[in-house]
Amino acid sequence: MANQETAYGLRPIGLVGSAVNSTGVTEYEIANNNTNALYQYGIVVPTAAGVIDQAGATDGGTTPALGVLMGVEYVDSSSKKTVFKNYWPGSNNVSVDTNFKVRAFVADNPNQLFQVASDASLTDRATALTAVFANASLGTSARGGSTDTGNSSAALGVSTIATTATLSLRIMGIMDDAANSDFSAAGIPLIVRLNAHHNATNARFDSQTNAPTTGI
């Protein structure tokens, strides 16, 4: 039986080492003229302009990740009321009062664990288990999402699973989920963390927007 969910981005689920997970977020800013859509549970990255933007590549790579977007807040230019959304539709799709900043709330703890769906079959549980502690990229949908739900459509790229240190995700385990337990189909929920994290204490970056100069 096919799995019920197959793509939803990176959902925060806990912290490495079972540390207390406050589900806290940090406020950052999105440029009010940014036409890129930033979806909930999608990877966001820091930029040299001091604002955040969508993932640096369609598979989530090339730029150290800051975390995943949880929601945004801005002031509507017509109603002058504060608007809350779970994603940023892009400045060409909203009416923003530029006298106020666009606030973005990001799950940015470098020890954050996430649940992400596989984008293809993992054959069986034994085969899937061999992927634990390996690295992977997202598929080709790290920037994509749904304007109906506001959620990211990113999923882990099964074909990218390898020991390559520069891949964007580290696989930490497999979720127990009866509704999504068909290993022969896409949608197996995997536990991951962000491999190259902008806030990691041991990360070395050439700048805000360059990939690490050394392995993680």
N, C-alpha and C positions, 0 to 999 in steps of 0.2 A: 504494500500500500504506500502510495506516495506521501511524502511529508506535508504537513499542513502549512508550514512557512518555509520560504526558500530564499528570501532576501529582505533585510531590514536594517542594514548597517551594523554598527558596533554598539550594542546596548551595555551600559555599565552594570556590572553585577557584584562587584566586591573588590577587595584589595589583596595584593600578594601577601601571603603569610597570615591570612585571616585577620588582618588588622581591622580596627573599627572603621566601617564605611559610612561616613556621614552623608553620602550622596551629594556632597558639597560641590559647588561650581565656582569658577572665578569669572568676574565680569571683564570682557574685552570690548573692543569697538570694531564695527564694520563700517567701511567708508560709505557715506550716504549715497554716493553715486556708483556703487559697485553693482553691476548688472548680473554678476554671477549668482546663481541660486546656491545657497548653503542649506543642506537638509539636516533635519534632526538625526542624530546618530551617525552623521558623516564626519570624516576627518577634516579638521581645519588646521591651517598652518599660519605661523607668524610671517609678517612681511616687513621689509625695511621701512615702510611708511608708518609703522607703528599700529597697524590694524591687522585683522585676521582675514583670511580668504579661504577658498575651497582647496582641497587637496592638490598637491603640486603636480600630480599626474593622474591619468585615468585609473591607474592601479594603486594610487595612494602613495607613490614613491617620489623621489627626487628632492623632497624638502622635509626637514625634521618636523614631525607632527607636534602640535600643541595639545591636542586632545580631540574630543568629539563635541559637536554642537548639541546643546540641549534645548535652546530656545532663544528668542530675541524680543526686544522691546524697542519701540520707536513712537514718535508722535506724528499722528496723521495731520497733513498740512491743511486739510479742509475742515475737519471736525475739531482740530486742536486737542484731541483726546489721545491718551496713551493706548497703544495697540500692543497686544501680546500675541506672539505666534510661536509655534514650535519650530519654525524654519524661516529663513530669509528668502523671499521669492525673487529678489533682484530689484534694483531701484526702478527698472522700467515697468515693474508690475505692481508697485505700491506708490502711494502718495505720501512722501516723507517731508516733514517740516525740518529743513536743514538748520534751523536754530538750535536743534537738539541732536544729540548724538544717537546713533543706532547702537544699542547695547546688545552684546552677545554673551550668552552664558555657556561656559565650556567646562566639561568634565576633564580637567587637565592634570590630575595627579599622575605622575610618571609610574606609580605602582598600581594604577587602576587595571582591573581585569574586565574584559568585555566578552559578551556572547555574540558570535557571528555565525551565519549559516554558510555551509559549504555550497559552492556553485555547481557541483557535479557529484557523481557517485564516489563513495570511498570504499566500495566493494562490500566490506563487512567490518565488524568491530575490531577484529584482530588487525586488519590492514590499517584501519583508521588509527589504532593505537600506536603504530609505528611512526605516525606523523607528529606525535607529541614530542615537544622539545625541538622540533625543526622550525624553520621559518617559512613564511609565505607572503605573497602579495594579495591584495584584493583582486577581483577579476577586472573587467574593463568598465566597471560602473561605480568607482569610488566617488565620482562627482555627481552621479545621477540620483534621482529620487522621484517621489510622487507629489504632484501639486494637490492631490486630493487628501492625502494623509499628512503630508509634510515630511514623511520619513525617507531616509536614504534607501537606495536600492542596492547598496554595496553588499557583496558576499565574498567569502574567501575563495581565491582561485586555487582549486585543487591541483591543477597542472603546474602551479608555481612552487609547490612544496619542495623545499630543499634545505641544505645547510648554509646557503649563501647568507653572509652576515648583513648584507645591505638590504635585504627584503624587509618590508615595512611591519610585518607582524611576527610575533613569536607564539607558537601554539603551546598552550599550557595544559590542556586537558579536553575532555569530552563531556558535555552536559548530559545528565540523565533526563530524558524528556520522552515520555511514552508517545506523544502525538507527533514527534519528529525523530523516529528511531529506525527508519528504513535506510540502511547504509547503502543500498543499491540505487538510491535516488538522491538528487540534490536536496539540501536543507538540513543536513546533520548539524546540530548546534555545537560549535567548538568554543573553547575558552581560550582567549588570546590576550596578549598585551601589546602595546605599541613598542616596536623594537628600537627605533631611533626617535627618542622623545626630546623635545626642546628643553624641558625642565629637568631632565635627568642630571644628577649631580656629577656623573662621570662622562657626560657627553662633551665632545669637543667639536665646535662648529666654526667654519671660516667666517660666517656672518649669520644674521638672523635667518637667512633663506637658503643657505647652502647645506648640502648633505654632510654628514660627519666625515672628518678627515681620517679617522681611525675606526676600526671595527667596534661594535658594541659589546 
